[in-house]
Amino acid sequence: MSRSVLVKMFLLSILSFSTAPAWAMERVVVADFSSGVDKNGIPLGWQLKAKSGKADFAVIKDGNIHAVHLRSADNSFAFQKPVKVNTRNYPLLSWKWKVTKLPRGADSRTPKADDQAAQLFIAFSDAKVIVYLWDTTAPLGSTEDVPAPPFLTIKAIVLRSGDMETGKWITETRNAYQDYRKLFDGEPPPVVGMRLQINSQHTDTSAESYFADVVFKRQ
């Protein structure tokens, strides 16, 4: 299943939720993965979307970091969550991620090899989506147009590429407000959802990653 179809399903599901807007706070915590899990082991407040094969995941503590651990073996799955954040007030998106195994031969520029060990999506209410990638091959810093159904526009930014930094926690901070303005040439509406994803089914390989401490912050 293509990334664009997954995002279409993602938007359709999260837009059915109504969440209270964030205001009068210095930060909006989307996930710190310390709040426990439900009876199926899914982090509280998140939804599991297994699109290909069986999802292999766990909520763990790595040192002092609470994280979700994702493992893909020729499959694709994600965790998603409805949120409501105005990036004009909270422009900075920060998170930690660690990749310990990249899908061999993967390349986000090639549909038949479009697998990543770690992807973080933010969806806006106008059906525009930004996805931040840790790719195996695509050049660091590259920006890609992702094929999408008619009512969606998806842009990908490669934040990490290759295995030079695998095996260690990396903290990312992006100005989501500015990223939207640069990518879509307009003023961003509210963010309505987030997705954390891993996949390796196109390359018939395997991948492994961790996510932690996803937060929107004031400037």
C-alpha positions in Angstrom: 0.0 0.0 0.0 1.4 3.4 -1.0 2.3 6.1 1.4 -0.3 8.4 -0.2 -3.1 5.9 0.5 -2.0 5.5 4.1 -2.0 9.3 4.6 -5.5 9.5 3.0 -6.8 7.0 5.5 -4.9 8.8 8.3 -6.7 12.1 7.5 -10.1 10.6 7.2 -9.8 8.9 10.6 -8.3 11.9 12.5 -10.7 14.5 11.1 -13.6 12.6 12.8 -12.1 13.6 16.2 -12.7 16.8 18.1 -9.9 17.8 20.5 -9.5 20.9 22.6 -7.1 23.4 21.2 -3.9 24.1 23.0 -3.5 27.6 24.4 -1.9 29.5 27.3 0.9 26.9 27.6 4.6 27.0 26.8 4.5 23.6 25.2 2.1 21.0 23.9 3.1 17.4 24.6 2.0 15.1 21.9 3.7 12.0 23.4 6.2 11.2 26.1 5.1 7.5 26.2 5.2 7.5 30.0 1.4 7.3 30.5 1.1 3.5 30.1 -0.6 1.3 27.5 -3.9 -0.3 26.9 -4.8 -4.0 27.1 -3.2 -4.5 23.7 0.0 -2.8 24.6 -0.8 0.3 22.5 0.3 3.7 24.0 -2.6 5.5 25.6 -4.1 8.1 23.3 -2.7 6.5 20.2 -4.2 4.3 17.5 -2.3 1.4 15.8 -2.7 1.2 12.1 -1.2 -2.0 10.7 -1.3 -1.8 6.9 0.8 -4.8 5.8 1.8 -7.7 8.0 1.7 -7.8 11.8 2.9 -4.9 13.8 5.9 -5.5 16.1 6.2 -2.9 18.8 6.7 -2.2 22.5 6.7 0.7 24.8 10.0 0.7 26.6 12.3 2.7 28.8 15.8 3.3 27.4 17.8 4.8 30.2 15.7 7.8 31.3 13.8 8.0 28.0 10.3 6.6 27.6 9.9 5.5 24.0 7.9 3.4 21.5 10.0 0.8 19.8 9.0 -0.2 16.2 10.3 -3.2 14.3 9.3 -4.0 10.7 10.0 -7.2 8.8 8.6 -6.9 5.3 5.6 -5.0 6.7 4.1 -1.5 7.3 2.4 -0.1 10.4 2.0 3.2 12.2 0.8 4.9 15.4 -1.4 7.9 14.9 -3.0 10.5 17.1 -5.5 13.3 16.6 -4.1 16.6 17.9 -5.0 20.3 17.5 -2.2 22.8 17.5 -1.8 26.1 15.8 1.8 26.4 14.6 1.6 30.2 14.6 1.6 29.9 18.4 3.6 26.7 18.7 5.9 26.7 15.7 8.7 24.4 17.0 8.2 20.7 16.7 10.7 18.7 18.7 11.1 14.9 19.0 13.7 12.3 19.7 14.3 9.3 17.4 16.8 6.5 17.1 17.3 4.1 14.2 19.1 0.8 14.8 18.3 -0.8 11.5 17.7 0.7 8.0 15.8 -1.2 5.3 18.5 -2.2 2.9 18.2 -0.7 -0.6 15.4 1.7 0.4 15.0 5.0 -1.3 12.1 7.4 -0.9 12.6 8.7 -4.5 11.7 5.3 -5.9 8.1 4.0 -5.4 9.3 0.3 -5.5 11.8 1.0 -2.8 9.9 3.6 -0.7 10.7 2.2 2.8 11.9 4.1 5.8 12.9 3.0 9.3 11.4 6.2 10.8 8.8 8.6 9.5 7.0 11.4 11.3 3.9 12.9 9.7 2.0 16.1 10.6 -1.3 16.6 9.0 -3.0 20.0 8.6 -6.7 20.7 8.4 -6.4 21.7 4.7 -5.4 18.1 3.8 -1.7 19.1 3.4 0.8 16.9 5.0 4.5 17.2 5.9 6.5 14.0 6.5 10.0 14.0 8.1 12.1 11.0 7.0 15.1 9.0 8.1 15.9 7.5 4.7 18.4 4.9 3.7 19.6 6.5 0.5 17.9 9.8 -0.4 20.2 12.9 0.0 20.1 14.6 3.4 18.0 17.8 3.2 16.2 16.9 0.0 12.5 17.7 -0.4 10.2 15.5 -2.3 6.7 15.7 -3.7 4.9 12.5 -2.7 2.2 11.1 -5.1 -1.2 11.6 -3.5 -4.9 11.3 -4.2 -6.5 14.5 -5.6 -7.6 16.1 -2.3 -4.2 15.6 -0.6 -0.8 17.3 -1.0 2.1 15.6 0.7 5.7 16.9 1.0 8.6 14.9 2.4 11.8 16.3 3.9 14.8 14.0 4.4 16.2 14.9 7.8 18.6 11.9 8.2 20.1 9.7 5.6 22.1 6.5 5.8 23.6 4.8 8.8 26.2 7.3 10.0 24.1 8.2 13.0 22.3 5.0 13.7 22.3 3.5 17.2 22.0 6.8 19.1 19.3 9.1 20.2 19.0 12.2 18.1 16.8 15.2 19.0 15.2 17.0 16.1 13.7 20.5 16.2 11.8 21.8 13.2 10.0 25.0 12.7 6.8 23.5 11.4 5.3 26.9 10.7 8.1 27.9 8.5 8.3 24.4 6.9 4.7 24.7 5.9 5.1 28.2 4.5 8.1 27.2 2.5 6.6 24.0 1.1 3.1 25.1 0.5 3.5 28.9 0.0 0.8 29.9 2.4 -0.3 30.4 6.0 -0.7 27.1 7.8 -4.0 26.1 9.3 -4.1 24.0 12.5 -2.3 20.7 12.8 -5.0 18.0 13.2 -3.0 14.8 13.5 0.3 13.0 13.8 1.6 9.7 12.7 4.8 7.7 13.5 5.5 5.1 10.9 7.9 2.3 9.9 7.9 0.2 6.7 10.0 -2.3 4.8 7.6 -4.2 2.6 8.7 -2.6 -0.7 12.3 -3.8 -0.3 11.3 -7.1 1.4 13.8 -6.3 4.2 13.6 -5.2 7.9 14.0 -2.0 9.9 14.0 -0.9 13.5 13.5 2.5 15.2 12.4 4.3 18.4 10.4 7.5 18.9 10.2 9.6 22.1 9.3 13.1 23.5 7.2 14.6 20.7 6.4 18.2 21.6 5.2 21.5 20.0 6.8 24.5 21.6 6.6 28.3 21.5 9.3 30.2 19.6 
